[in-house]
Amino acid sequence: MNLSHRSPVQRDMAHNMLVGSPGRTSEKSRRIARVAMNNAAMLLGAALIAWSGGIHLHLWQSGYRGISTIGPLFLLQAIAAFALALLVALTRRLVPAVLGAGFLASTIGGLVWSAEWGLFGFKDSFSAPFAQESLFVEMAGIVVLSVGSIARIRSSRTALAVGPRE
């Protein structure tokens, strides 16, 4: 398309109509990347919450169910983990993600407390089956959900600063 007979402003306008505005295109690309990163973090975080629940359900089935108070807590942790993982995966919102990170942190806290001082008359160990895996999965979940939460907050702030989408 020959734009030489037009003024510089008309050429710029015609060019932007054909290939898009550079500022808007890059902002749109950044917004898409932020949304994709947020969704990926939320889904991975949900999977890690479910994995933690799976570990606790397996441990409950393989012997922890016979431990007074601890057994029911392991089953409750598994059920709550699966429900929370589903909530995070379906909504991919800030509040469920923060709740999920807090839930994983409290699960870590329960293991640490039980291994160091005992809990409800039961003393666990960091060398117990799946203790190391559980710690890794739950720490990774906290990190991933924190990243997803920060991305969600930044995305919300950017949307408020930019105004309504076109």
C-alpha positions in Angstrom: 0.0 0.0 0.0 1.5 3.3 -1.1 1.1 5.9 1.7 3.5 8.5 0.3 0.8 11.0 -0.8 -0.6 11.2 2.8 0.5 13.4 5.7 2.8 11.9 8.4 -0.2 11.7 10.8 -2.4 10.0 8.1 0.5 7.5 7.4 0.8 6.7 11.1 -2.9 6.2 11.5 -3.1 4.0 8.4 -0.1 2.0 9.5 -1.6 1.5 13.0 -4.8 0.3 11.5 -3.0 -2.2 9.4 -0.5 -3.6 11.9 -1.9 -2.4 15.2 -0.5 0.2 17.6 2.9 -0.8 19.0 2.0 0.3 22.5 -1.3 -1.3 22.6 -0.1 -4.6 21.0 2.7 -4.9 23.6 0.4 -4.1 26.4 -2.1 -6.7 25.2 0.7 -9.2 24.9 1.9 -8.4 28.4 -1.7 -8.8 29.7 -2.1 -12.2 28.0 1.2 -13.3 29.4 0.2 -12.2 32.9 -3.2 -14.0 32.7 -1.5 -17.2 31.3 1.1 -17.1 34.1 -1.6 -16.5 36.7 -3.7 -19.4 35.4 -0.7 -21.7 35.2 0.4 -20.9 38.8 -3.1 -21.4 40.1 -3.6 -24.7 38.3 -0.1 -25.9 39.4 -0.8 -24.7 43.0 -4.1 -26.6 42.9 -2.3 -29.8 41.8 0.2 -29.4 44.6 -2.6 -29.0 47.2 -4.2 -32.1 45.8 -0.9 -34.0 45.9 -0.5 -33.1 49.6 -4.0 -34.4 50.2 -3.1 -37.6 48.3 -0.1 -38.1 50.5 -2.2 -37.7 53.7 -4.9 -39.9 52.4 -2.3 -42.6 51.5 -0.8 -42.3 55.0 -4.2 -42.5 56.6 -5.0 -45.7 54.6 -1.7 -47.3 55.4 -1.8 -47.0 59.2 -2.3 -43.5 60.4 -6.0 -44.1 60.7 -5.3 -46.1 63.9 -3.6 -43.2 65.6 -5.9 -41.4 68.0 -6.7 -37.8 66.9 -3.9 -37.8 64.3 -5.7 -40.4 62.1 -8.9 -38.3 61.8 -6.8 -35.2 61.2 -5.0 -36.9 58.3 -8.3 -37.8 56.8 -9.6 -34.3 57.3 -6.5 -32.8 55.8 -7.0 -35.0 52.7 -10.6 -34.1 52.3 -10.0 -30.4 52.8 -7.0 -30.5 50.4 -9.1 -32.0 47.6 -11.9 -29.5 48.2 -9.5 -26.5 48.3 -7.6 -27.8 45.2 -10.9 -27.9 43.3 -11.8 -24.4 44.5 -8.4 -23.0 43.4 -8.5 -24.7 40.1 -12.1 -23.7 39.2 -11.9 -20.1 40.4 -8.2 -19.2 40.0 -8.8 -16.2 42.2 -6.8 -14.5 44.9 -8.7 -15.5 48.1 -8.7 -19.3 47.4 -5.0 -19.1 46.4 -4.1 -17.4 49.7 -6.2 -19.9 51.6 -4.4 -22.7 49.8 -1.0 -21.3 50.6 -2.1 -20.9 54.3 -3.5 -24.4 54.3 -0.2 -25.8 53.0 1.8 -23.8 55.6 -0.4 -25.1 58.4 0.2 -28.6 57.1 3.9 -28.0 57.3 3.5 -26.5 60.7 1.7 -29.6 61.9 4.4 -31.9 60.7 7.2 -29.8 62.2 5.4 -29.5 65.5 4.7 -33.2 65.6 8.3 -34.1 64.7 9.9 -31.6 67.2 7.6 -31.7 70.2 4.8 -34.2 69.5 1.1 -33.5 68.8 -1.9 -35.0 70.6 0.3 -37.6 72.2 2.0 -38.6 68.9 5.5 -37.8 67.9 6.3 -38.0 64.2 9.7 -37.9 62.5 11.1 -36.2 59.4 12.3 -39.7 58.4 8.7 -41.0 58.4 7.4 -42.3 55.1 6.5 -39.4 52.8 7.6 -36.7 55.3 10.3 -35.3 53.0 8.0 -35.5 49.9 5.2 -33.8 51.8 7.5 -31.0 52.9 8.7 -30.5 49.4 5.3 -30.6 47.8 3.8 -28.2 50.4 6.7 -25.7 50.2 6.5 -25.7 46.4 2.7 -25.2 46.6 3.2 -22.2 48.9 5.8 -20.6 46.4 3.6 -21.3 43.4 0.4 -20.0 44.9 2.3 -16.9 46.2 3.6 -16.2 42.7 0.0 -16.7 41.3 -1.4 -14.4 44.0 1.2 -11.7 43.3 0.5 -11.9 39.6 -3.3 -11.7 40.3 -2.7 -8.5 42.5 -0.5 -6.9 39.9 -2.9 -7.8 37.1 -5.8 -6.2 39.1 -3.7 -3.1 39.8 -2.8 -2.7 36.2 -6.4 -3.1 35.1 -7.4 -0.4 37.6 -4.7 1.9 36.4 -5.4 1.4 32.7 -9.1 1.6 33.0 -11.7 -0.4 31.2 -10.7 -2.7 28.3 -11.6 -1.8 24.8 
